[in-house]
């Protein structure tokens, strides 16, 4: 189990086949308020242990991170 504070960026990569991730949120989902960062964004240089094989179109399509983009939301 992992607690992630409200507003804190997070991502999940399972390393075993047939894994399932369940999560709860403190509010109802509001798609218009959703923001995110691409898993392989060069600005963060995260060394993931594997490459995702399944990722949503939305999550794969986030633009490169920039402070201007973040401040415009």
N, C-alpha and C positions, 0 to 999 in steps of 0.2 A: 504494500500500500504506500502511496505517496501523496502528500498534501501539497497542492500548488495554490499559492495565494491568488486571489482575484486580480486580474489584470496582468498576471505574470506569463510571459511567453513560455511555451512548452511544446514538446514533440515526443512522439513515441516510436521506437523501432523495436519490433519483436525479433528475436534471434532464433526462434524455434517455429517450425511449421505448425499450422493449426492453432496458433495463439489467438486469443481474444482479449481486447482491451475494453474495459468498462470504465466510464467516468461519469461523475455527477457535476452539475454546475449550480451555483448559488442563485441563479435567476433563470427565467425562461429564455430559450434561445431566440435571439433577434438577429436574423441574417444581415440586416442593414448595418448592424454595429460590428460585424465580424471583421477582424483584421488579422494579418499574419505575416510570417516570413517564410521564404522558401527554404527547405531543408538544406540545400547545398549553396546557399547564398555566400559568395566569396567574402562579404563584409565580416562574417562571423568565423570563418575558417574552422568549422567544427570537424573533427576527425571522427566520423561515424565508423563503427566496426563493420558495416556492410552497406550495400546500396539497396534502397527500398525497391521491392519488386511490385508492390501495389501501393499506389498513392492517388489521392483524389485529384481530379482535374483542377479544382480550386487551389489545393495546396501546392501542386506542381507549377501553377501559373502565376504565383506572386512575383512582382517585379523585384529587381535588385533593391536592397535596403538603401534608403537615404533619409537623413534627418528631415529634409523638406517634405518627403512623402508622409512621414510619421506626424509632423506638426500640422499637416493639412487636414487631418482627420478630426 
